[in-house]
Amino acid sequence: MDKLNKILKNVVIFLVVFLAINYLFNSCQNKEEELLLNSGNVLFTTTDTEYSRVQKITVKISNNTDQEIVIPNECPGEPFDVYKKENNEWNQKTSEPELNCENAKDIVVAPGKDTKIVYESWNHALFSEMGLFRIEFETEINGETKTLTTNEFLIVKEGLIKQIWYGIFYRPIYNALIFFTSIMPRHDLGLAIILLTLIIRTILLVPSQKAMKSQKKMQEIQPRLEEIKKKYKGDQQKIAMETMAIWKDAKVNPMGSCLPILLQFPFLIGLFYVVKGGLNPDNAYLLYSEYSSFTLHDISVHFFGILDLTKANIYVLPLIIGGLQFAQMKLTMAKKAKKKKDGDKKEKKSEMAMATGTMTYVMPIMIAVFTASLPAAVGIYWGTSTAYGIVQQLVVNKSKPETETKVRVIKPKND
């Protein structure tokens, strides 16, 4: 009892100290924000002081005044003035890519708020050369026109890993998408995404099939592993030895489902990012010379004339993708029900089984929300890839189990 009282006392002291520190911290933070707001300053900075040539330059505006700041949209021009230091002089760099400016709006920063602006459509055109840069713009603050300038930042050469990523994965996949789009009727982007996804999934068919078969084998021996855990409960060494023996007997490699998936990741991630930003005119420098004359404005972004692939589809597409994801997970987790003997009661599910069952429902919801927040082109890619995976899983599930080996005992004849 004394021990319990001591624990409760320590918990109460901890809570009091924690709440006091939290209150002081919030008070100081609020005072600091109030001082900044009353100071009438506007902070204009980049998110970093050094970027590689393939990183997106991002600037942050913190409006610590009591008035909103309006930055006029100059589409197709860049958001702010960019300067590069050359021969000890700051020379302005400009870019006006072929952009659709119909929905372009002014940038408004409310009092006490901040916002980030990414040089998404101008990044390579303005920051492809290494060197020292700065960004500035003019705005009206408290009735005065002021020029705000960011910190100076450095553009450096990208590292080896990024060079490999862009050279081996991203650029070839990007050019493949442009090629398929160029040969499609009406240059339909949706059909090109579907075809490219199917081709890449087919190329990766062998490793993905191995991963699925390995996962199925692991499910087939799971009851035997559960029995080992119950039989030798508390003896981790014995459990490990018996588990290794079962793996060896069933010819199962626990890493067999991981390695093939790891081999697929670079291609699938590359395909995802290509689809996500494939229509960005700033990526035109990645095109091979064969497609340099092909303009992105020729591409039809309306799938079957209905779905705009450049905008998020909030209702229909997420439900379809979520449903496909749910079907795939149910097929992945499907296994033959274990026969009960002598009317025994059903055993309680293991923690792993419960977690897996929860993920069967949670993951499709997460994917659906994810789909609703991105351009519909990503949803088309994800749906095609998932549908392909469902067909693969059906084939694997129909295959005969390989872990159960029947042994025939031959009795010797009596002489």
C-alpha positions in Angstrom: 0.0 0.0 0.0 2.8 2.3 0.9 4.5 1.5 -2.4 1.3 2.4 -4.3 1.0 5.7 -2.4 4.6 6.6 -3.2 4.0 5.9 -6.9 0.8 8.0 -7.0 2.7 10.8 -5.2 5.5 10.8 -7.8 2.9 10.8 -10.6 1.1 13.8 -9.2 4.4 15.7 -8.7 5.4 14.9 -12.3 2.1 16.1 -13.6 2.3 19.4 -11.6 5.8 20.1 -12.8 5.0 19.1 -16.4 1.9 21.4 -16.5 3.8 24.3 -14.9 6.7 24.0 -17.5 4.2 23.7 -20.3 2.3 26.8 -19.1 5.5 28.8 -18.9 6.6 27.6 -22.3 3.3 28.5 -24.0 3.2 31.9 -22.2 6.7 32.7 -23.5 5.9 31.5 -27.0 2.7 33.6 -27.1 4.6 36.7 -25.9 7.2 36.1 -28.5 4.6 35.8 -31.2 2.9 39.0 -29.9 6.2 40.9 -30.0 6.8 39.7 -33.5 3.3 40.7 -34.6 3.7 44.1 -32.9 7.1 44.7 -34.4 5.6 45.0 -37.9 8.3 42.9 -39.5 7.9 40.5 -42.5 10.4 37.7 -42.6 11.3 36.4 -46.1 13.7 33.4 -46.1 14.5 30.2 -47.9 13.9 26.9 -46.1 17.5 26.0 -46.4 20.9 27.6 -47.1 22.0 25.0 -49.6 20.2 23.0 -52.3 21.2 20.5 -54.9 20.2 21.2 -58.5 17.3 18.8 -58.4 15.8 20.0 -55.1 12.8 22.3 -55.2 13.7 25.8 -54.0 11.1 26.9 -51.3 10.7 30.3 -49.8 8.8 31.2 -46.6 7.0 34.4 -45.9 6.1 35.2 -42.2 3.7 38.1 -41.9 4.3 39.6 -38.4 2.2 42.7 -39.2 -1.4 43.6 -38.6 -2.1 43.8 -42.3 -2.4 41.2 -45.0 0.3 41.0 -47.7 -0.9 40.5 -51.3 1.6 39.2 -53.8 0.3 39.7 -57.4 0.4 36.6 -59.5 2.7 37.0 -62.5 2.0 33.7 -64.2 3.7 32.4 -66.3 6.5 34.3 -64.7 8.2 33.2 -61.5 6.7 34.3 -58.1 9.6 36.5 -57.1 12.7 38.0 -58.6 15.7 35.6 -58.7 19.3 36.8 -58.7 22.5 34.9 -59.3 25.9 36.2 -58.3 28.2 36.3 -61.3 31.5 38.2 -61.5 30.8 39.8 -58.1 27.5 41.2 -59.5 23.9 40.1 -58.9 22.3 39.3 -62.3 18.5 38.6 -62.5 17.4 35.3 -64.0 13.9 35.0 -65.6 11.7 32.2 -66.9 8.3 32.0 -68.5 7.4 28.4 -69.1 4.2 27.4 -71.0 1.8 27.3 -68.1 -2.0 27.3 -68.0 -2.7 30.5 -66.0 -6.5 30.4 -66.1 -6.8 29.5 -62.4 -3.7 31.5 -61.2 -4.4 33.6 -58.1 -2.6 36.2 -56.1 -0.8 35.0 -53.0 -2.3 36.4 -49.8 -0.6 36.1 -46.4 -2.9 37.0 -43.5 -1.6 38.9 -40.5 0.3 36.7 -38.1 0.4 33.9 -40.5 3.1 32.4 -42.8 3.1 30.6 -46.1 5.6 28.7 -48.3 6.0 29.0 -52.0 7.7 26.3 -54.0 9.4 27.1 -57.4 7.7 24.0 -58.8 7.4 25.1 -62.4 10.6 27.2 -62.7 13.1 25.3 -60.6 15.4 23.9 -63.3 15.1 26.9 -65.6 16.3 29.2 -62.8 18.4 27.1 -60.5 20.1 24.5 -62.8 23.5 26.3 -62.6 25.6 26.0 -59.5 26.5 29.1 -57.5 25.2 31.7 -55.1 21.6 33.0 -55.3 19.1 35.2 -53.6 15.4 36.0 -54.1 13.6 39.3 -53.5 10.3 41.1 -54.1 8.6 44.4 -53.4 5.5 44.8 -51.2 3.7 47.5 -49.3 4.1 47.4 -45.5 2.3 50.0 -43.3 1.9 52.3 -46.3 5.6 52.1 -47.4 7.0 50.1 -50.3 9.7 47.9 -49.1 12.0 45.4 -50.9 12.4 42.1 -49.0 15.4 39.9 -49.7 16.0 36.3 -48.7 19.2 35.0 -47.3 21.8 34.0 -49.8 21.8 30.3 -50.6 24.0 28.0 -52.5 23.1 25.6 -55.4 25.5 22.6 -55.5 25.8 19.4 -57.6 23.5 16.6 -56.6 25.0 13.6 -54.9 25.7 10.2 -56.4 22.5 8.6 -55.2 20.4 11.2 -56.7 22.3 11.0 -60.0 21.7 7.2 -60.1 18.0 7.8 -59.2 17.4 10.2 -62.0 19.6 8.5 -64.5 18.5 4.9 -64.0 14.9 5.2 -62.7 13.2 8.5 -63.0 14.3 9.7 -66.4 13.7 6.5 -68.3 10.3 6.1 -66.8 9.4 9.7 -67.5 10.4 9.3 -71.2 8.5 6.1 -71.4 5.4 7.9 -70.2 5.8 10.7 -72.7 6.4 8.1 -75.5 3.2 6.2 -74.7 1.3 9.4 -74.4 2.5 10.5 -77.9 1.3 7.3 -79.5 -2.1 7.2 -77.7 -5.3 8.4 -79.5 -5.7 12.1 -78.7 -2.5 11.8 -76.7 -4.6 10.4 -73.8 -2.5 10.6 -70.5 -4.8 8.2 -68.7 -4.4 5.4 -71.2 -0.6 6.0 -71.2 -0.4 5.7 -67.4 -2.4 2.5 -67.5 -0.2 1.0 -70.2 3.1 2.0 -68.6 1.9 0.7 -65.2 1.0 -2.7 -66.7 4.3 -2.9 -68.5 6.4 -2.1 -65.4 4.4 -4.5 -63.3 4.9 -7.2 -65.9 8.6 -6.6 -65.9 8.6 -7.0 -62.1 6.3 -10.0 -62.3 8.9 -12.6 -61.4 10.2 -11.0 -58.1 6.7 -9.9 -57.1 5.4 -13.5 -57.7 8.2 -14.9 -55.6 7.3 -12.5 -52.8 3.6 -13.5 -52.9 4.4 -17.2 -52.9 6.8 -16.8 -50.0 4.2 -14.9 -48.1 1.7 -17.7 -48.7 4.1 -20.3 -47.5 4.6 -18.3 -44.3 0.9 -18.3 -43.8 0.7 -22.1 -44.3 3.2 -22.8 -41.6 1.9 -20.2 -39.2 -0.3 -22.7 -37.2 2.8 -24.9 -36.7 4.7 -21.9 -35.4 1.9 -21.0 -33.0 1.9 -24.5 -31.6 5.7 -24.2 -31.0 5.2 -21.0 -29.1 2.6 -22.5 -26.9 4.5 -25.8 -26.3 7.8 -24.1 -25.4 6.3 -20.9 -23.8 9.0 -19.0 -22.0 11.9 -20.9 -23.6 13.0 -18.5 -26.3 16.0 -20.5 -27.3 13.9 -23.7 -27.9 11.3 -21.7 -29.8 14.0 -20.2 -32.1 15.5 -23.7 -32.7 12.1 -25.2 -33.5 11.1 -22.3 -35.7 14.4 -22.6 -37.7 13.7 -26.3 -38.1 10.1 -25.7 -39.4 11.5 -23.1 -41.9 14.1 -25.5 -43.1 11.6 -28.4 -43.4 9.1 -26.2 -45.3 11.9 -24.6 -47.4 10.7 -21.2 -46.4 13.0 -18.1 -46.2 11.5 -15.4 -43.9 13.3 -12.8 -46.1 11.8 -14.3 -49.2 8.9 -11.9 -49.3 11.0 -8.9 -48.4 13.9 -8.9 -50.9 11.7 -9.2 -54.1 9.6 -6.3 -52.8 12.7 -4.2 -52.2 13.8 -4.8 -55.8 10.5 -3.4 -57.0 10.4 -0.3 -54.9 12.7 2.0 -56.9 10.7 1.3 -60.1 7.3 1.7 -58.5 8.4 4.8 -56.6 9.9 6.2 -59.7 6.6 5.5 -61.6 4.6 7.2 -58.8 6.7 10.4 -58.9 6.7 10.5 -62.7 2.9 10.2 -62.8 2.5 12.8 -60.0 4.6 15.5 -61.7 4.8 14.3 -65.3 3.1 17.4 -66.8 5.4 19.9 -65.0 6.9 21.9 -67.9 10.1 22.3 -65.8 10.8 18.6 -66.4 11.2 19.1 -70.1 15.0 19.0 -69.8 14.7 15.3 -68.8 13.3 14.4 -72.2 15.5 12.5 -74.6 16.3 14.2 -77.9 13.7 12.0 -79.7 10.8 13.6 -77.8 12.2 17.1 -77.4 9.7 18.4 -80.1 6.7 17.0 -78.2 4.9 19.7 -76.3 3.1 19.0 -73.1 0.1 21.1 -74.3 -0.7 18.4 -76.8 -1.5 15.9 -74.0 -5.1 15.3 -73.2 -5.6 15.3 -69.4 -9.3 14.4 -69.5 -9.6 10.6 -69.1 -12.4 9.5 -71.4 -13.4 13.2 -71.5 -14.7 13.0 -67.9 -11.9 12.8 -65.3 -9.4 15.6 -65.1 -6.2 13.9 -64.2 -4.5 17.1 -63.1 -7.0 17.7 -60.2 -8.0 15.6 -57.2 -11.1 13.6 -57.5 -12.7 13.6 -54.0 -15.5 11.1 -54.3 -15.6 8.4 -57.0 -11.9 7.6 -57.5 -11.0 7.2 -53.8 -13.9 4.8 -53.3 -12.8 2.7 -56.2 -9.1 2.7 -55.1 -10.1 2.0 -51.5 -12.3 -0.9 -52.6 -9.5 -2.4 -54.8 -7.0 -2.1 -51.9 -9.4 -3.8 -49.5 -10.0 -6.7 -52.0 -6.2 -7.1 -52.4 -5.6 -7.2 -48.7 -8.4 -9.7 -48.1 -6.9 -11.9 -50.7 -3.4 -11.5 -49.3 -4.5 -12.5 -45.8 -6.8 -15.3 -47.0 -5.9 -18.8 -45.8 -7.7 -22.0 -45.2 -9.5 -22.2 -42.0 -8.0 -24.6 -39.5 -10.3 -27.6 -38.8 -11.4 -27.9 -35.2 -11.2 -31.2 -33.4 -13.9 -32.6 -31.0 -15.8 -29.4 -31.0 -13.1 -27.4 -29.3 -13.7 -23.7 -28.7 -12.2 -21.3 -31.1 -8.8 -20.1 -30.0 -8.2 -16.5 -29.4 -6.5 -14.6 -32.2 -2.9 -13.8 -31.7 -1.9 -10.1 -31.4 -0.3 -10.3 -34.9 -3.5 -11.6 -36.4 -5.5 -8.9 -34.7 -3.2 -6.2 -36.0 -3.3 -7.7 -39.5 -7.1 -7.7 -39.4 -7.2 -4.1 -38.3 -4.8 -3.1 -41.1 -7.1 -4.8 -43.6 -9.7 -2.1 -42.9 -7.4 0.8 -42.0 -5.1 0.6 -45.0 -7.8 1.0 -47.6 -9.2 4.0 -45.8 -5.7 5.6 -45.7 -5.2 4.9 -49.4 -8.6 6.4 -50.2 -7.8 9.6 -48.3 -4.3 9.6 -49.9 -5.9 9.3 -53.4 -8.4 12.1 -52.7 -5.6 14.5 -51.8 -3.5 14.0 -55.0 -4.1 14.5 -58.8 -6.4 11.9 -60.3 -3.5 10.7 -62.4 -1.9 9.2 -59.3 -5.2 7.4 -58.6 -5.3 5.9 -62.1 -1.8 4.6 -61.5 -2.6 3.2 -58.1 -5.8 1.6 -59.2 -4.1 -0.1 -62.2 -1.3 -1.4 -60.1 -3.6 -2.7 -57.4 -5.9 -4.4 -60.0 -2.8 -6.1 -61.4 -1.8 -7.2 -57.9 -5.3 -8.7 -57.3 -5.0 -10.9 -60.4 -1.5 -12.0 -59.3 -2.8 -12.8 -55.8 -5.7 -14.9 -57.2 -3.2 -17.0 -59.2 -1.0 -17.5 -56.2 -3.9 -18.4 -53.9 -5.2 -21.0 -56.3 -1.8 -22.7 -56.5 -1.4 -25.9 -54.4 0.3 -25.7 -51.0 4.0 -26.7 -51.2 4.7 -27.0 -47.5 2.7 -30.1 -46.7 4.6 -33.2 -47.8 2.9 -36.6 -47.7 5.1 -39.5 -46.7 4.2 -43.0 -47.6 5.3 -45.7 -45.2 6.1 -49.1 -46.9 5.9 -52.1 -44.6 8.3 -54.8 -45.3 6.8 -58.1 -46.5 7.0 -61.1 -44.1 9.2 -63.8 -45.5 
